[in-house]
Amino acid sequence: MAKKFDGVIEAVRYTRNGQIGLVRAYERRGFTFSDRVLLDRKALLERIKDGKEFITGQRKEYWASTFDTGKIVRVVTRNGKDILTTFENPTGKDKLEGTPAF
């Protein structure tokens, strides 16, 4: 059985300094998922630190709450700074691999 996740990030917007500004995501609401929601970096960090698991991916058209899933989004702390990434060894900037910008 596939592992359940709490949110799917389908697009990202980065700021000039390389941090995530906004993400466009779907959040789990019981057995189904929400419509698209916009989360800023602070809200996304809070959710992940509270134990929610977010992944990258895309909703399958006409398949309701079914997604083509990507990688798990992790929070890595380096030099007292939180980095949101899908990479095992991140650089100093937020980076969600394979997630399109909007």
N, C-alpha and C positions, 0 to 999 in steps of 0.2 A: 504494500500500500504506500502511496506517495506521502511524503511528509507534508503536513499542513504548514502554510505560511500565513502571516497576518497582513501582508501588503505586497503589491506589485508596483514597481516604479517603471513607467513606460517612457518617460521623457524627463530631461533635466535641463536646467538653465544655470550656467556658471556665472559668477561675478568676475570682475577684472582681475582680482587677486587669486583666482583659481579655486575659490570655495563654491559650494553649491548655494545658489540663491533660492531656487524653487525646484520642486519636483512635481510632476503630474503622476498621480498614483491612483490605485484602487485599494480600498481597505476592506478587510473581512468584516462582515456583519452577520454573524451566525453561520448559516450554511451557504450564504451567497456573498457577493461583494458589492460595495457601494458604486455609485456613479463616479466619474473622475473627480478627484479632489486635488487641490493645490496645497502642498505643504512647504513651508519655508525650512531652512536648514535647522533652526532651533527646534521646531516641532518634530522633524524627522529624527534628530538626535535624541530627543526626549523619549520618543516611542521605542527606539532601538535600545536605549539604556534601560527602559522599563521591561525589557525582555521580549518585545515584539520582534518577529523576524520578517524583514523585507527582502525581496528579491527583485532582480530586473526581469523584464519580460514584456510581452504584448498580449492583449486580449484577442482571442480568436473571434473573427467576425461571425455573427449569427450563432455563437455557441455559449451565450450567457456568461457564466462564471468560469469559463475554461480559458487557460492561458498557455502560450508558448513561453516557458520559463527560461531564465538565464542563470546568473550567479547570485549568491547571497551577498547582501550589503553588510559590511563590517565597520565597526568603529575601532580605529587603531589610535592609541595615544603615543605621540612622539614629542619629546621636549615639552610636556605639559599641554600640548595642542591636540585636539581631536581631529582625526582625518576620516572621512567617509569614503570607503573604497570597496571595490570588488577584487582587488589584487591581493596576493599573499604578502608581497613585499612592496608596500606603497611608497610613492615619492612623498614630498611634503605638501602635495595638493590633493583635494578631493578629486576622485576619478571613478566614474561608473562605466566600466568597459562595455562597449556595444550598445549603450543607451543613447538614442538620438537627442540632439538639442532641440529646444523649442524656443 
